[in-house]
Amino acid sequence: MTDPSGISCTTSSCSGERRAWYIHSILTGDGHAKEIRLFDLGPLFMKQYRELRQQLRKERLGLTARRSASDLVVQVFSVAAVFGSLGFIAIQAVWGA
């Protein structure tokens, strides 16, 4: 799934990604520059952006860790099945079946 900013995200992280993109556009765009300087909002928005990106990174890392663990389990079973089959074939060949 891709949100309007072009960032690929899962359903649970889409709103966070959109909010981070919005804060980023406020900080880097020239449309809000005067207000941010006038009211000294730069540090506030930078802190919010940093915390939000850190939370999103943490969620993404957790998803990646869980996905990697499940992939590892599936691959271990696959390798065990392949070598089990090869072992069975080798034993059958040795016994002359």
MOPAC internal coordinates of N, CA, C and O (Angstrom, degrees):
PM7 1SCF
backbone

  N    0.0000 0     0.00 0     0.00 0    0    0    0
  C    1.4472 1     0.00 0     0.00 0    1    0    0
  C    1.5258 1   108.74 1     0.00 0    2    1    0
  O    1.2310 1   120.09 1   -41.74 1    3    2    1
  N    1.3166 1   117.42 1   138.26 1    3    2    1
  C    1.4478 1   122.07 1  -179.22 1    5    3    2
  C    1.5165 1   109.01 1  -122.78 1    6    5    3
  O    1.2310 1   120.35 1   -48.60 1    7    6    5
  N    1.3265 1   116.93 1   131.40 1    7    6    5
  C    1.4612 1   119.20 1   178.28 1    9    7    6
  C    1.5241 1   110.04 1   -84.91 1   10    9    7
  O    1.2310 1   119.48 1    -5.69 1   11   10    9
  N    1.3374 1   118.60 1   174.31 1   11   10    9
  C    1.4684 1   120.97 1  -174.89 1   13   11   10
  C    1.5291 1   114.52 1   -57.43 1   14   13   11
  O    1.2310 1   119.60 1   154.27 1   15   14   13
  N    1.3237 1   118.37 1   -25.73 1   15   14   13
  C    1.4645 1   119.77 1  -179.84 1   17   15   14
  C    1.5143 1   112.24 1   -80.23 1   18   17   15
  O    1.2310 1   120.12 1   176.18 1   19   18   17
  N    1.3457 1   117.38 1    -3.82 1   19   18   17
  C    1.4546 1   120.86 1   178.82 1   21   19   18
  C    1.5085 1   112.89 1    91.18 1   22   21   19
  O    1.2310 1   119.94 1  -171.99 1   23   22   21
  N    1.3264 1   117.73 1     8.01 1   23   22   21
  C    1.4595 1   121.94 1  -178.36 1   25   23   22
  C    1.5178 1   108.61 1   -90.50 1   26   25   23
  O    1.2310 1   120.50 1   -52.52 1   27   26   25
  N    1.3136 1   116.64 1   127.48 1   27   26   25
  C    1.4518 1   121.09 1   177.32 1   29   27   26
  C    1.5237 1   108.73 1   -77.52 1   30   29   27
  O    1.2310 1   120.85 1   -49.00 1   31   30   29
  N    1.3345 1   115.99 1   131.00 1   31   30   29
  C    1.4599 1   118.23 1  -177.51 1   33   31   30
  C    1.5169 1   110.10 1  -152.64 1   34   33   31
  O    1.2310 1   121.32 1   -17.09 1   35   34   33
  N    1.3233 1   115.07 1   162.91 1   35   34   33
  C    1.4450 1   121.05 1   173.54 1   37   35   34
  C    1.5218 1   108.10 1   -87.29 1   38   37   35
  O    1.2310 1   120.34 1   -11.07 1   39   38   37
  N    1.3059 1   116.95 1   168.93 1   39   38   37
  C    1.4559 1   120.77 1  -177.11 1   41   39   38
  C    1.5222 1   111.80 1   -59.91 1   42   41   39
  O    1.2310 1   119.91 1   140.50 1   43   42   41
  N    1.3222 1   117.77 1   -39.50 1   43   42   41
  C    1.4573 1   120.32 1  -176.87 1   45   43   42
  C    1.5223 1   113.09 1   -71.58 1   46   45   43
  O    1.2310 1   119.66 1   154.36 1   47   46   45
  N    1.3194 1   118.26 1   -25.64 1   47   46   45
  C    1.4596 1   119.63 1  -176.93 1   49   47   46
  C    1.5172 1   114.02 1  -103.33 1   50   49   47
  O    1.2310 1   119.91 1   176.71 1   51   50   49
  N    1.3364 1   117.78 1    -3.29 1   51   50   49
  C    1.4696 1   120.39 1  -176.46 1   53   51   50
  C    1.5195 1   112.28 1   -61.69 1   54   53   51
  O    1.2310 1   119.77 1   135.63 1   55   54   53
  N    1.3232 1   118.05 1   -44.37 1   55   54   53
  C    1.4566 1   119.01 1  -178.40 1   57   55   54
  C    1.5224 1   110.42 1   -65.61 1   58   57   55
  O    1.2310 1   120.07 1   142.09 1   59   58   57
  N    1.3096 1   117.47 1   -37.91 1   59   58   57
  C    1.4606 1   120.83 1   176.84 1   61   59   58
  C    1.5169 1   112.03 1   -65.89 1   62   61   59
  O    1.2310 1   120.55 1   139.69 1   63   62   61
  N    1.3271 1   116.56 1   -40.31 1   63   62   61
  C    1.4656 1   120.62 1   177.70 1   65   63   62
  C    1.5243 1   110.54 1   -64.21 1   66   65   63
  O    1.2310 1   120.61 1   136.98 1   67   66   65
  N    1.3377 1   116.44 1   -43.02 1   67   66   65
  C    1.4626 1   119.91 1   179.05 1   69   67   66
  C    1.5246 1   111.13 1   -64.27 1   70   69   67
  O    1.2310 1   120.62 1   139.00 1   71   70   69
  N    1.3281 1   116.41 1   -41.00 1   71   70   69
  C    1.4695 1   119.60 1   178.95 1   73   71   70
  C    1.5209 1   110.59 1   -64.77 1   74   73   71
  O    1.2310 1   120.28 1   137.74 1   75   74   73
  N    1.3350 1   117.07 1   -42.26 1   75   74   73
  C    1.4687 1   120.79 1   177.72 1   77   75   74
  C    1.5218 1   110.19 1   -62.37 1   78   77   75
  O    1.2310 1   120.47 1   138.23 1   79   78   77
  N    1.3351 1   116.71 1   -41.77 1   79   78   77
  C    1.4672 1   120.17 1   178.74 1   81   79   78
  C    1.5328 1   110.50 1   -63.54 1   82   81   79
  O    1.2310 1   120.57 1   140.24 1   83   82   81
  N    1.3270 1   116.51 1   -39.76 1   83   82   81
  C    1.4598 1   120.83 1   179.64 1   85   83   82
  C    1.5290 1   110.91 1   -64.46 1   86   85   83
  O    1.2310 1   120.46 1   132.71 1   87   86   85
  N    1.3229 1   116.72 1   -47.29 1   87   86   85
  C    1.4701 1   120.47 1   178.86 1   89   87   86
  C    1.5246 1   109.92 1   -62.07 1   90   89   87
  O    1.2310 1   120.55 1   139.42 1   91   90   89
  N    1.3193 1   116.55 1   -40.58 1   91   90   89
  C    1.4595 1   120.70 1   177.67 1   93   91   90
  C    1.5319 1   110.66 1   -60.37 1   94   93   91
  O    1.2310 1   120.64 1   136.78 1   95   94   93
  N    1.3272 1   116.38 1   -43.22 1   95   94   93
  C    1.4710 1   119.04 1  -179.73 1   97   95   94
  C    1.5234 1   111.09 1   -67.67 1   98   97   95
  O    1.2310 1   119.98 1   146.30 1   99   98   97
  N    1.3256 1   117.65 1   -33.70 1   99   98   97
  C    1.4680 1   120.21 1   176.29 1  101   99   98
  C    1.5214 1   110.05 1   -65.58 1  102  101   99
  O    1.2310 1   120.77 1   136.88 1  103  102  101
  N    1.3264 1   116.13 1   -43.12 1  103  102  101
  C    1.4686 1   120.15 1  -177.55 1  105  103  102
  C    1.5226 1   112.99 1   -71.02 1  106  105  103
  O    1.2310 1   120.16 1   145.09 1  107  106  105
  N    1.3111 1   117.31 1   -34.91 1  107  106  105
  C    1.4623 1   119.27 1  -172.93 1  109  107  106
  C    1.5210 1   114.10 1  -103.57 1  110  109  107
  O    1.2310 1   120.08 1   162.60 1  111  110  109
  N    1.3258 1   117.45 1   -17.40 1  111  110  109
  C    1.4552 1   119.98 1  -178.80 1  113  111  110
  C    1.5209 1   111.70 1   -80.55 1  114  113  111
  O    1.2310 1   120.83 1   -20.19 1  115  114  113
  N    1.3276 1   116.02 1   159.81 1  115  114  113
  C    1.4595 1   119.05 1  -179.55 1  117  115  114
  C    1.5269 1   112.12 1   -90.71 1  118  117  115
  O    1.2310 1   119.48 1   173.77 1  119  118  117
  N    1.3215 1   118.59 1    -6.23 1  119  118  117
  C    1.4591 1   121.58 1   179.84 1  121  119  118
  C    1.5170 1   114.39 1   -68.25 1  122  121  119
  O    1.2310 1   120.13 1   150.48 1  123  122  121
  N    1.3155 1   117.35 1   -29.52 1  123  122  121
  C    1.4642 1   121.44 1  -177.25 1  125  123  122
  C    1.5200 1   112.66 1  -113.15 1  126  125  123
  O    1.2310 1   119.94 1  -173.42 1  127  126  125
  N    1.3033 1   117.73 1     6.58 1  127  126  125
  C    1.4727 1   121.02 1  -172.20 1  129  127  126
  C    1.5259 1   112.38 1   -60.50 1  130  129  127
  O    1.2310 1   119.78 1   137.24 1  131  130  129
  N    1.3238 1   118.02 1   -42.76 1  131  130  129
  C    1.4646 1   120.63 1  -177.12 1  133  131  130
  C    1.5250 1   111.21 1   -64.03 1  134  133  131
  O    1.2310 1   120.54 1   133.99 1  135  134  133
  N    1.3357 1   116.57 1   -46.01 1  135  134  133
  C    1.4629 1   119.69 1  -179.37 1  137  135  134
  C    1.5193 1   111.67 1   -64.82 1  138  137  135
  O    1.2310 1   120.70 1   140.12 1  139  138  137
  N    1.3285 1   116.27 1   -39.88 1  139  138  137
  C    1.4647 1   119.26 1  -179.12 1  141  139  138
  C    1.5230 1   110.38 1   -64.55 1  142  141  139
  O    1.2310 1   120.28 1   138.40 1  143  142  141
  N    1.3348 1   117.07 1   -41.60 1  143  142  141
  C    1.4663 1   120.20 1   177.66 1  145  143  142
  C    1.5230 1   111.61 1   -69.68 1  146  145  143
  O    1.2310 1   120.57 1   137.40 1  147  146  145
  N    1.3293 1   116.52 1   -42.60 1  147  146  145
  C    1.4520 1   121.11 1  -176.19 1  149  147  146
  C    1.5257 1   111.90 1   -63.19 1  150  149  147
  O    1.2310 1   120.45 1   135.90 1  151  150  149
  N    1.3145 1   116.75 1   -44.10 1  151  150  149
  C    1.4621 1   120.81 1  -177.43 1  153  151  150
  C    1.5314 1   112.64 1   -97.77 1  154  153  151
  O    1.2310 1   119.96 1  -172.32 1  155  154  153
  N    1.3132 1   117.69 1     7.68 1  155  154  153
  C    1.4639 1   123.97 1   178.97 1  157  155  154
  C    1.5376 1   111.45 1    51.71 1  158  157  155
  O    1.2310 1   121.31 1  -129.08 1  159  158  157
  N    1.3186 1   115.10 1    50.92 1  159  158  157
  C    1.4666 1   121.20 1  -178.24 1  161  159  158
  C    1.5263 1   113.32 1   -93.29 1  162  161  159
  O    1.2310 1   120.10 1   175.15 1  163  162  161
  N    1.3234 1   117.41 1    -4.85 1  163  162  161
  C    1.4625 1   120.91 1  -178.20 1  165  163  162
  C    1.5262 1   113.26 1   -54.63 1  166  165  163
  O    1.2310 1   119.57 1   126.96 1  167  166  165
  N    1.3466 1   118.42 1   -53.04 1  167  166  165
  C    1.4700 1   118.97 1  -179.70 1  169  167  166
  C    1.5267 1   113.41 1   -60.46 1  170  169  167
  O    1.2310 1   120.33 1   143.12 1  171  170  169
  N    1.3371 1   116.97 1   -36.88 1  171  170  169
  C    1.4610 1   120.41 1   179.25 1  173  171  170
  C    1.5294 1   110.99 1   -63.88 1  174  173  171
  O    1.2310 1   120.70 1   130.75 1  175  174  173
  N    1.3360 1   116.27 1   -49.25 1  175  174  173
  C    1.4650 1   119.79 1  -179.78 1  177  175  174
  C    1.5256 1   111.38 1   -66.86 1  178  177  175
  O    1.2310 1   120.33 1   142.82 1  179  178  177
  N    1.3300 1   116.97 1   -37.18 1  179  178  177
  C    1.4693 1   119.14 1   178.56 1  181  179  178
  C    1.5219 1   110.52 1   -64.36 1  182  181  179
  O    1.2310 1   120.34 1   140.59 1  183  182  181
  N    1.3346 1   116.96 1   -39.41 1  183  182  181
  C    1.4662 1   120.18 1   178.97 1  185  183  182
  C    1.5305 1   110.11 1   -65.32 1  186  185  183
  O    1.2310 1   120.54 1   134.47 1  187  186  185
  N    1.3368 1   116.57 1   -45.53 1  187  186  185
  C    1.4699 1   120.01 1   178.75 1  189  187  186
  C    1.5268 1   111.14 1   -60.93 1  190  189  187
  O    1.2310 1   120.95 1   136.61 1  191  190  189
  N    1.3307 1   115.78 1   -43.39 1  191  190  189
  C    1.4634 1   120.33 1  -179.66 1  193  191  190
  C    1.5259 1   110.48 1   -63.14 1  194  193  191
  O    1.2310 1   120.53 1   133.98 1  195  194  193
  N    1.3241 1   116.60 1   -46.02 1  195  194  193
  C    1.4583 1   121.09 1  -179.24 1  197  195  194
  C    1.5292 1   111.21 1   -61.12 1  198  197  195
  O    1.2310 1   120.42 1   135.12 1  199  198  197
  N    1.3452 1   116.80 1   -44.88 1  199  198  197
  C    1.4695 1   120.59 1  -179.81 1  201  199  198
  C    1.5282 1   111.37 1   -65.61 1  202  201  199
  O    1.2310 1   120.93 1   138.59 1  203  202  201
  N    1.3191 1   115.83 1   -41.41 1  203  202  201
  C    1.4628 1   119.76 1  -179.97 1  205  203  202
  C    1.5218 1   111.34 1   -65.73 1  206  205  203
  O    1.2310 1   120.04 1   135.59 1  207  206  205
  N    1.3310 1   117.54 1   -44.41 1  207  206  205
  C    1.4704 1   120.25 1   178.30 1  209  207  206
  C    1.5263 1   110.53 1   -63.97 1  210  209  207
  O    1.2310 1   120.20 1   142.47 1  211  210  209
  N    1.3412 1   117.22 1   -37.53 1  211  210  209
  C    1.4657 1   120.04 1   178.62 1  213  211  210
  C    1.5300 1   110.15 1   -64.17 1  214  213  211
  O    1.2310 1   120.22 1   137.49 1  215  214  213
  N    1.3368 1   117.18 1   -42.51 1  215  214  213
  C    1.4628 1   120.75 1   178.34 1  217  215  214
  C    1.5219 1   110.86 1   -63.76 1  218  217  215
  O    1.2310 1   120.34 1   136.31 1  219  218  217
  N    1.3283 1   116.96 1   -43.69 1  219  218  217
  C    1.4666 1   120.17 1   179.50 1  221  219  218
  C    1.5243 1   111.55 1   -65.05 1  222  221  219
  O    1.2310 1   120.74 1   140.54 1  223  222  221
  N    1.3405 1   116.19 1   -39.46 1  223  222  221
  C    1.4695 1   119.90 1   176.97 1  225  223  222
  C    1.5211 1   110.59 1   -62.27 1  226  225  223
  O    1.2310 1   120.74 1   138.28 1  227  226  225
  N    1.3346 1   116.19 1   -41.72 1  227  226  225
  C    1.4688 1   121.38 1  -179.90 1  229  227  226
  C    1.5310 1   110.66 1   -63.00 1  230  229  227
  O    1.2310 1   120.53 1   135.97 1  231  230  229
  N    1.3467 1   116.59 1   -44.03 1  231  230  229
  C    1.4684 1   120.36 1   177.69 1  233  231  230
  C    1.5187 1   111.43 1   -62.82 1  234  233  231
  O    1.2310 1   120.68 1   135.69 1  235  234  233
  N    1.3328 1   116.30 1   -44.31 1  235  234  233
  C    1.4563 1   120.51 1  -179.75 1  237  235  234
  C    1.5306 1   111.05 1   -64.13 1  238  237  235
  O    1.2310 1   120.38 1   140.95 1  239  238  237
  N    1.3284 1   116.88 1   -39.05 1  239  238  237
  C    1.4600 1   120.68 1   177.94 1  241  239  238
  C    1.5248 1   110.69 1   -64.63 1  242  241  239
  O    1.2310 1   120.44 1   139.80 1  243  242  241
  N    1.3428 1   116.77 1   -40.20 1  243  242  241
  C    1.4645 1   120.35 1   177.27 1  245  243  242
  C    1.5182 1   111.71 1   -63.09 1  246  245  243
  O    1.2310 1   120.68 1   136.52 1  247  246  245
  N    1.3345 1   116.30 1   -43.48 1  247  246  245
  C    1.4653 1   119.88 1   177.57 1  249  247  246
  C    1.5182 1   111.47 1   -62.40 1  250  249  247
  O    1.2310 1   120.91 1   137.48 1  251  250  249
  N    1.3237 1   115.87 1   -42.52 1  251  250  249
  C    1.4615 1   120.08 1   179.64 1  253  251  250
  C    1.5213 1   110.98 1   -64.22 1  254  253  251
  O    1.2310 1   120.36 1   139.48 1  255  254  253
  N    1.3285 1   116.92 1   -40.52 1  255  254  253
  C    1.4721 1   120.50 1   179.66 1  257  255  254
  C    1.5264 1   110.62 1   -64.32 1  258  257  255
  O    1.2310 1   120.29 1   135.38 1  259  258  257
  N    1.3398 1   117.05 1   -44.62 1  259  258  257
  C    1.4688 1   119.66 1   179.28 1  261  259  258
  C    1.5231 1   111.22 1   -65.37 1  262  261  259
  O    1.2310 1   120.53 1   139.17 1  263  262  261
  N    1.3175 1   116.60 1   -40.83 1  263  262  261
  C    1.4638 1   120.14 1   179.72 1  265  263  262
  C    1.5294 1   110.37 1   -65.69 1  266  265  263
  O    1.2310 1   120.44 1   140.01 1  267  266  265
  N    1.3180 1   116.76 1   -39.99 1  267  266  265
  C    1.4686 1   120.43 1   178.94 1  269  267  266
  C    1.5140 1   110.84 1   -65.70 1  270  269  267
  O    1.2310 1   120.11 1   139.93 1  271  270  269
  N    1.3246 1   117.40 1   -40.07 1  271  270  269
  C    1.4597 1   120.71 1   179.11 1  273  271  270
  C    1.5302 1   110.61 1   -63.87 1  274  273  271
  O    1.2310 1   120.29 1   136.52 1  275  274  273
  N    1.3259 1   117.05 1   -43.48 1  275  274  273
  C    1.4642 1   118.73 1   179.35 1  277  275  274
  C    1.5275 1   111.19 1   -67.66 1  278  277  275
  O    1.2310 1   120.20 1   142.49 1  279  278  277
  N    1.3250 1   117.22 1   -37.51 1  279  278  277
  C    1.4643 1   120.07 1   176.08 1  281  279  278
  C    1.5244 1   111.13 1   -62.43 1  282  281  279
  O    1.2310 1   120.52 1   139.90 1  283  282  281
  N    1.3180 1   116.61 1   -40.10 1  283  282  281
  C    1.4643 1   120.86 1   178.63 1  285  283  282
  C    1.5238 1   110.95 1   -61.60 1  286  285  283
  O    1.2310 1   120.53 1   134.81 1  287  286  285
  N    1.3277 1   116.59 1   -45.19 1  287  286  285
  C    1.4644 1   120.18 1  -179.85 1  289  287  286
  C    1.5299 1   110.37 1   -61.86 1  290  289  287
  O    1.2310 1   120.30 1   135.18 1  291  290  289
  N    1.3116 1   117.03 1   -44.82 1  291  290  289
  C    1.4742 1   120.76 1  -179.72 1  293  291  290
  C    1.5224 1   110.41 1   -63.05 1  294  293  291
  O    1.2310 1   120.19 1   137.25 1  295  294  293
  N    1.3268 1   117.25 1   -42.75 1  295  294  293
  C    1.4599 1   119.95 1  -179.04 1  297  295  294
  C    1.5252 1   111.86 1   -68.71 1  298  297  295
  O    1.2310 1   119.86 1   144.86 1  299  298  297
  N    1.3250 1   117.87 1   -35.14 1  299  298  297
  C    1.4684 1   120.07 1   177.10 1  301  299  298
  C    1.5222 1   109.78 1   -63.38 1  302  301  299
  O    1.2310 1   120.13 1   135.69 1  303  302  301
  N    1.3366 1   117.35 1   -44.31 1  303  302  301
  C    1.4600 1   119.78 1   178.17 1  305  303  302
  C    1.5234 1   111.29 1   -65.09 1  306  305  303
  O    1.2310 1   120.21 1   142.78 1  307  306  305
  N    1.3166 1   117.20 1   -37.22 1  307  306  305
  C    1.4662 1   120.35 1   178.61 1  309  307  306
  C    1.5223 1   111.42 1   -64.71 1  310  309  307
  O    1.2310 1   120.75 1   134.69 1  311  310  309
  N    1.3111 1   116.18 1   -45.31 1  311  310  309
  C    1.4723 1   120.68 1   179.15 1  313  311  310
  C    1.5247 1   109.92 1   -64.72 1  314  313  311
  O    1.2310 1   120.45 1   139.22 1  315  314  313
  N    1.3309 1   116.74 1   -40.78 1  315  314  313
  C    1.4619 1   119.72 1   178.39 1  317  315  314
  C    1.5309 1   110.43 1   -62.84 1  318  317  315
  O    1.2310 1   120.14 1   139.80 1  319  318  317
  N    1.3219 1   117.33 1   -40.20 1  319  318  317
  C    1.4673 1   120.13 1   178.87 1  321  319  318
  C    1.5219 1   111.42 1   -65.58 1  322  321  319
  O    1.2310 1   120.26 1   137.48 1  323  322  321
  N    1.3224 1   117.11 1   -42.52 1  323  322  321
  C    1.4691 1   120.14 1   179.92 1  325  323  322
  C    1.5231 1   110.38 1   -64.50 1  326  325  323
  O    1.2310 1   119.98 1   130.50 1  327  326  325
  N    1.3341 1   117.64 1   -49.50 1  327  326  325
  C    1.4600 1   119.38 1  -178.63 1  329  327  326
  C    1.5212 1   112.18 1   -69.96 1  330  329  327
  O    1.2310 1   120.29 1   149.16 1  331  330  329
  N    1.3373 1   117.06 1   -30.84 1  331  330  329
  C    1.4681 1   119.70 1   173.89 1  333  331  330
  C    1.5134 1   110.76 1   -63.12 1  334  333  331
  O    1.2310 1   120.91 1   137.27 1  335  334  333
  N    1.3320 1   115.87 1   -42.73 1  335  334  333
  C    1.4715 1   119.80 1   178.08 1  337  335  334
  C    1.5198 1   111.10 1   -64.54 1  338  337  335
  O    1.2310 1   120.53 1   136.45 1  339  338  337
  N    1.3472 1   116.60 1   -43.55 1  339  338  337
  C    1.4624 1   119.32 1   178.31 1  341  339  338
  C    1.5285 1   111.34 1   -64.37 1  342  341  339
  O    1.2310 1   120.42 1   141.47 1  343  342  341
  N    1.3113 1   116.80 1   -38.53 1  343  342  341
  C    1.4675 1   120.11 1   176.88 1  345  343  342
  C    1.5227 1   111.43 1   -63.94 1  346  345  343
  O    1.2310 1   120.37 1   137.42 1  347  346  345
  N    1.3132 1   116.89 1   -42.58 1  347  346  345
  C    1.4599 1   121.33 1   177.95 1  349  347  346
  C    1.5256 1   110.71 1   -61.19 1  350  349  347
  O    1.2310 1   120.93 1   135.38 1  351  350  349
  N    1.3378 1   115.82 1   -44.62 1  351  350  349
  C    1.4668 1   119.90 1   178.72 1  353  351  350
  C    1.5246 1   110.73 1   -63.32 1  354  353  351
  O    1.2310 1   119.86 1   138.25 1  355  354  353
  N    1.3247 1   117.87 1   -41.75 1  355  354  353
  C    1.4746 1   121.42 1   179.72 1  357  355  354
  C    1.5222 1   110.75 1   -64.03 1  358  357  355
  O    1.2310 1   120.12 1   136.96 1  359  358  357
  N    1.3188 1   117.38 1   -43.04 1  359  358  357
  C    1.4667 1   120.56 1   179.43 1  361  359  358
  C    1.5284 1   110.39 1   -64.38 1  362  361  359
  O    1.2310 1   120.65 1   136.55 1  363  362  361
  N    1.3153 1   116.36 1   -43.45 1  363  362  361
  C    1.4642 1   120.33 1   177.95 1  365  363  362
  C    1.5397 1   111.08 1   -61.72 1  366  365  363
  O    1.2310 1   120.50 1   142.18 1  367  366  365
  N    1.3459 1   116.66 1   -37.82 1  367  366  365
  C    1.4617 1   120.51 1   178.77 1  369  367  366
  C    1.5279 1   110.93 1   -67.58 1  370  369  367
  O    1.2310 1   120.33 1   140.07 1  371  370  369
  N    1.3338 1   116.97 1   -39.93 1  371  370  369
  C    1.4578 1   121.08 1   179.78 1  373  371  370
  C    1.5174 1   110.53 1   -67.08 1  374  373  371
  O    1.2310 1   120.05 1   140.27 1  375  374  373
  N    1.3170 1   117.52 1   -39.73 1  375  374  373
  C    1.4667 1   120.81 1  -179.55 1  377  375  374
  C    1.5279 1   112.29 1   -79.28 1  378  377  375
  O    1.2310 1   120.55 1   172.80 1  379  378  377
  N    1.3111 1   116.56 1    -7.20 1  379  378  377
  C    1.4742 1   120.02 1   175.85 1  381  379  378
  C    1.5112 1   114.55 1    80.50 1  382  381  379
  O    1.2310 1   120.06 1  -154.58 1  383  382  381
  N    1.2847 1   117.49 1    25.42 1  383  382  381
  C    1.4522 1   119.95 1  -178.12 1  385  383  382
  C    1.5091 1   113.17 1   -78.52 1  386  385  383
  O    1.2310 1   120.10 1   180.00 1  387  386  385

